[in-house]
């Protein structure tokens, strides 16, 4: 699998690098882990196998051998050999196929999974690219033109494709597992929630916050009317995580994302619940964020529902793939 055109910021990621936060090494991993896991499930991989995280404009790839792929998350109008192909559906490619992306239809990040996984080495038990440390993934950096990514599997899919250039398999993942209506981002009150004035608490929950251009894999800076606190004492640096919402000195908010630091000294006024990480990861600069407070019990229930959805999808796709492979 060779990169024939470099993208904006395309990196190899998996579900993250955990257990090293005490040494200052953040978990990292895919911004939208739900979409990354979905792509892996569609091609029969372990859910936490390495994938390629794509931003638009995205890279173009040349496959020297037949392959089974899936793209999930954002819809960047993918094509194989010039013909448009869908997201959230497994696709068999013939050898010498070219996968390209032509525009943003929806979302901010897409994930490309290949049957068998990517043949790259792990660093601290993860394939994820750590851009700050320039390690992990593919040489610790984003993918560039002429990079060659080895594939773990050399399975011959030719009998399944025949003379076709590619074949879209007939099952599809439904990523609409949510039970709540609307696009609100559900949050839990943070440790420093009560530092906010009552008016600022109302603003946080009733006013939109807009994602600025100063946003990346480390954090989303938000813009709205400044929020005020009742006390101005400095906060002792404390652990933070993906989804922590911090109040900056200028009264604006930042949502920490996949490449967040391991500790921070700004007030932690809220935390985006885990089940909403996928939703927030697919927002682009200029889009609005609406927060809504929820309970820990509700957050746990939603996370269990999300995991159950992925487990059901895995069971269904595994059954379909086994049927297909045994038929030839």
Secondary structure by P-SEA (a helix, b strand, c coil): ccccccccbbbbbcccccccccccccccccccaaaaaaaaaaaccccccbbbbbcccbbbbbbcccccccccccccccccccccccccbbbbbccbbbbbbcccccccbbbbbcccccccccccccccccccccccccccccccccbbbbbcccccccccccccccccccccccccccccccbbbbbccccccccccaaaaaaaacbbbbbcccccccbbbbbccbbbbcccccccbbbbcccbbbbccccbbbbbcccccccccccccccccccaaaaaaaccccbbbbbbbbcaaaaaaaaaaaaaaaaaaaaaaaaaaaaaaaac
